[in-house]
Amino acid sequence: MDYQHILLTVEEGLARLTLNRPDKMNSFTGPMHAELRDALDRIQADPAVRVLVLTGAGRGFCAGQDLADPDVRFVPGQTPPDLGAVVEAHYKPLILRLSQLRVPTIAAVNGMAAGAGASLALACDLVVATRSAAFLQAFAKVGLIPDTGGTWFLPQRVGMARAMGLALLADKLPAPQAAEWGLIWAAYDDAEFPARVDALARQLAAMPTRALVRTRQAMHAAAGNSLAEQLSLEGRYMGELGQSADYVEGVTAFLEKRAPRFGGL
């Protein structure tokens, strides 16, 4: 696919996926969704990729849905479009692909992340942001609910009281406060942000990929499991990973007092 609305590069195990509609604050359209699905499928199928960094071009991360897109365009006097169908066709497959990717994911939030853009970031394993960035659940201002997984991610990250406040009041949450609340991993000074993201991505790319993804899967499963069920799940994953090449390398390196050289297997 010839991408018009995103950029994708892969180098030294690091995939960088950039939302590339800076004049529209990287807001979503149907064609952009199709490109994102294709890019994530390519990353999923490429064994050379060890980590994904998702970011936005220009001064913002993502402003959510482009209301001028034909799929959602509202015309006064006419029946509104079926937004539920848009969620099912575009946002649901996007979030499921991203949250189930075979490599760890980093959202590098370089500016405003609003609406579906905020939820897109929260679907990643680690979220880091510039100190000037902010997160906004704007749905209540137009009579909607947080979508793109927002009602799932927010209570898990910050608890019900803060999740309800963010969703009902639709106020901006500055990145430093988002880090204090535990919504994101860290907020970095704008000037050092690219270097910090690059260092974080390269650190994850050198780690045991399969173990990182199993960690994500176990944590996501925990909310729906009893303690006994979660202990059993941990046992299954430990049994699997204990037979992996990366476990053998990690223990061998520890015994030999050297840095491990993980292959992601």
N, C-alpha and C positions, 0 to 999 in steps of 0.2 A: 504494500500500500504506500502511495506517495503522500506523506503527511503534509497537511496544510495548516493545522492548528496546534500541533505539538512538535517537540523535538525529542529525538531519542539517540543517545550515544552509548556505546559500550566500550570500555577501556580498562584493561587490567582487572577484570572481574567486577567492575563497578558500572552499573547501568544508571544513566541520568535521564530522567523523563521530565521534560519541561512543558508546562502548559503555555502555549505560545499565541495568545490573543491579547497582547499587552494593551492595545487601544481599547479593549473591552474588559479590562481587569481580569482577563483569562476566564471569563464566564463561559458556562457550558452551552453548547448547541448539540443538535443531533449528530452532525458530521464529526464534531470533536469527540463525542462519546464513542463513535465507531472507531476512530483512530486510537483512542485510549484502550479499547478492548483489544485491538490488534496488537498494540505495543506490549500490553501485559501478557498476551498469549505468546509473543515472540520471546519475551524475557523468561516466561515459564519453560519454554522449550529449549533454551540456550544453556547448556551445562557449564559454560564458561562464566556465567553471571553468578556472583556471590552476594551481591547486595544491590538494592534499588534506592536511589535518592529521587524523590519527587518534589519539584519546586515549580515556581511560576516565573515567567518573564516579566521584566519591567518593574513597576513599583508595587505590585500586589501579588499575592499568592493565587487567590481565586475568589471572585465575588459571587459565586453560586450560579444559579440559572440565568442565562440571558433571556430576558422577558420578550425580546424581539424575535426569538427563534420561532419558526412556524409551528413547532410542536406545542408551544404554550402561549402563543400570542393571544392576548385578550382584545376583543373588538367590542366596544360598548354597543349594547342593544342585541348582541348575539349570544347564543349559549356558550358559556366558558368552555375551554378545552378540558379534556379528561386528564387531570394531573396524575391521578392514580395510574393510568396507563403509561404515562411517561416514567413514573418511578419504576414500574415493573419492567419496562423495555430498556431503560438506560441506567438508572441509578442503582437498582438492585444488582444487576450483573457486574457493574463496575466495582461496587464495594465488596462483593463476594470474591471477585478475581483478586483484588488487592489484598484482602484480609486472609486469603488462602494461598498466597504466592509461596513458591518453594524456596524463597530467599528472604532474609530479613529486610524490612523496609524502613526508610527514614523520610519523614515529611520535613522539608526545609522551608519553613514559612517565612518568606522574605517581605511580607507586607500584610495587608488586610486579608483575612480568611473569613468570609461571610457565608451564611446559609449553608448550602451544600458544599461550599469550599471549606468551611470549618470542619464539617463531618468527614470530608475526604481526607483531610490531614489526620483526624483522629482515628481513621481506619488503618493508619500506619503503625508499625511497632514502636518507633520512637518519633517524637515530635519535638523539633527545636525551632526556635523563632528568633528573629531580630528583636531587639528591645523596643523598636519603634512599631512592631507589628501588633495586631489586635485580632481578637476572635469575636464574632458577632452571630448570634442566633436571631435573625431578623424576621422570622416567619410570623410571629404574632402580630406584627405591624400590618400584615396583609391578610390576616384571618386564616393562617395555616399553622401546621405543626412542624417541628423540626423533622426533616426526613434525611435520607442518605445515611441512616443509622444513627442520627443524632439522639433519638430517644433511648437508644441502647448504650451509646458511648458515654453520654454526659453523666447519668447517675452512677455508672461504674467508676468513672474517673474522679468525680468531685463530690459524690453523695447526693441524696435526693433534694435537700434544701437548696444547695447551690445550683443544682441542675434546674430545678423549677424556677429559681430566680433568673437564671440566664435565659430560659425559654420564655417565661411569661413577661419579663420586663424588656427583653430585647435590647439590653444595654451592651455597649462595647466592653470587652474584657481585655485590658492591656496585657501584652505577652509576659512582662515580669510578674503580674498578679496571677496569670494563668499558670506560671511555673510554681508560684507559692502555693496555689491551690492543688497542685498535682494534676492539672489538666494536661500539661505538657512536661517534657523532661527538663528543658532548660531554655532560658532566653539569653542570647549573647549580644554583645555590643555590635552594632551594625557593621563597623569597619572590620571586625575580626570574623564576622559570620561565615564568609566563604571558606576561610581556612579551617575554622572549627568544624564545619560540616564535612569538609574533605577529610580531615583527620578522623572524625567519627566513622565515616563510611569506610575508610581504609582499615580501621580497626576491626569493624564487623566483617569485612571481606576476608580478613586473615583468620577468622575464627571458625569453629566447627559448625558449618551452615545448618546441617541437619539437626543438631542439638538445639540451635537457636530457634528453629521453626517449631520443633516439638515443644519447646518451652512456651512459645506463643499459643500453640494449640492446647496445651494443658491449662494455661491460665484462662483462656477463653471458655474452656469447658467447666471450670470450677464453679461458676455461678449457678449452673444447672445440676451440679452433682452433690450428693451427700458426701460427708467426709470419707466414708468407707468406699464409695464409688471413686472419689478422687485418688485415694491411696492405691486403688487397683489400677487406675489409669497411669499413675506414676510408675507403678511396678511394670506395666506393659512397656512403657516408653524406656524405662531404665534397662529392661531386658533386651530390647531392640538396640538401643544405643551402646550398650555394653559389649555388643558384638561388632561394632563399627570400626572401620579403619582409623577414624579420627580419635576414638577412645584409646585404641592401642597406641597411636602416636602420642596422644596427650600424656598417658601414664609413662610411656617410654622416655619421653622428653623430661618429665619430672624426675624420674630415677636417674637419668643421665645429666641432670642439672643443666639443661639447655632449653632454648626457646622452641616450642613445638612448631611443626610445619604442617598445618591442617590442609587437607584436600577437599573438605566440604562433603565427605562421604561417610 
